[in-house]
Amino acid sequence: MIDKVTEESSNASNTATEENTVTTIPKALPDPNWSVLDTFNVHDDTELFEEALIPPENFNMVCEHVYRSSFPKKKHYKFLEKLKLKSVLTLILEEYPEQNMKFLEEQNIQFLQFGIAGNKEPFVQIPEDKISAALAALLDKRNHPILIHCNKGKVQSTWLASRRHV
């Protein structure tokens, strides 16, 4: 019986408290200052593009100061600058694009080209002299940090990067 009386008096005091509670309505937030966006032009994304850090496709760190990727394009330059590369080693046969050569010169990056035909056939021999020279350049720490690339960053660059550990 005592418990029931205590419970009833407790409920009565809670009801009284709830009746006496005053709810305050929060003040409305001020309007946002949209004028800061007046200078932003959605159609002119050149500046945003230049600041973006976009890695080349299939970019990966092989080990400290050794990276591999697909063929770098202009949109990847800002990202590559952050790597502070000393060398770029390419395995493509084709002449290197003038735009890429200009970037390498501006960044004082050494260009190493060991042209190897892209081939996925298991019985086609890769020229041993070119692979040996490319591997020697890769192992020479004076060339680090170094980016190894082929066209897609899948077969040749991955194969050469994996030989570093052999």
N, C-alpha and C positions, 0 to 999 in steps of 0.2 A: 504493500500500500504506500509506503513512503516513496518508493521509486516512481510510482504513478503520479503522485502529487508533485514531486520534484520535476518530472518530465512535463507536466501540464504547466507549471509556473515558468519553466524554461521556455516553452513554446509561446506562452503569453508575452514574455519579455522580448522574444525575437520579433513577434508581430508588432509590438509597440515600436521597436527600433526601426523596422522596415517602414512603418507609417510616418515616422519622423525624419527619414532620410530625404535630403534634398539633392536632386540630380542636377549637375551643372552641365550645360551644353558647351562643348568646346567652340572657341572662336573659329571662324572660317579662315582658311589659309590665304595668305595674300596671293594675288595673281602672279604667275611666274614671269620673270623678266625675259621675254622672248627676243628682245632686241640684240642679245648676244649672238643670235643666229643670223642676223641680217647680213653679215659678211660671209657667211657660208653659202657657197654656190654648189648645189647638188650636181649640176651638170659639168662642173669643172673639177674632175677628180684627179687631175694630173699630179697635184701636190700629194694627195693621199696615196696615189700609185707609187710615187717616188719614195715615200716614207715606209711603205709596206715591206716587211721582211718575209719574202716568199722563197723558200728553198726550192732548188731544182727537183724535178720528180726523182723518186727513188734515192733521195739524199739520205746518207747514213754515215755515222762516224765508225770507221773500221777499228781504229784505236786512237790513242792520243795523237793529235796533229795529222791524222790521215783520214781523209773523207772520200766518199765515192758518190757519184750521181749520174743522172742523165745529162744530156747536152745543156749547158746553161744558156739562158736567154736574158734579154735586157731586164725583164721583170725580176730576175734573181740577183741582179748586181748588188743591191743594197744588202741583201742577206750575205752574199759572198764577201763583201767588204768587212763585215763583222768577224769573219773567220781570220782576217789578217793573213791571208795566204801568201806564201813565198813562191809557190809553184802551182801550175796547172799541168797535169799530164793527161794528154788525150790519146785515145787509141783509134781515132777515126782516120780513114784514108783521105777524105776530102780536104780541100783547102779550107783553112779556118776562116770564118767570116770576119770581115774587116771591123765590124762593130765590136766583136769579141776581142779582137787584137787590140783595138783602141782602149777598151776597158782594162785589159791586162797591162798595157803600157802606162796608163794613167795611175794604176795601182802599184806599179813597179813589181809586177808578178812575172816570174820566169815562165816561159812557155815551152813545154816539152811535148813533141808529137812523135808517136811511134805508131804509124798507120798499120792497122791490122784489119783485114777484111772481116766484116761481120758474118759469122757463120755458126750455125747450130748443129751442123752435121758432125757426127761422132768420129768419122774417119778422115776428116780434112785436117791436115797438119797446120798448126799456127807456126809462122816462121820463128825458129828458136832464137836467132840472133836479135830479133826485135823484142821478143819477150825478155831475153836476158838483159838487154839494154834498159828496157822499161823497169824491170825489177831492180836493177842496180840504181837507177834514178830514184825509185821509190824508197829503197833502203838507205839512201844517202840522207842523213838527218839535216844536212845543210839545205835541203829542198823543202823542209817542213816549216810550217804547216803546208800540206799539199792536197789538192783535189784531183782525183783520178776520175775521168769520165769517158764514156763512149756515147753513142746516140741515145740509148734508152736507159742506161745505168743498170742493166740486168745481167748481161752475159759477160762481156769482156772486162768491164771495170770490176765486177764482183770477182771474177776469176783471178785477175791480177792482184786485187786486194787480198784475196785469200792466200795467195802464194807468199805473201809477206810473213805469214806465220809458219810456213813450212821450213 
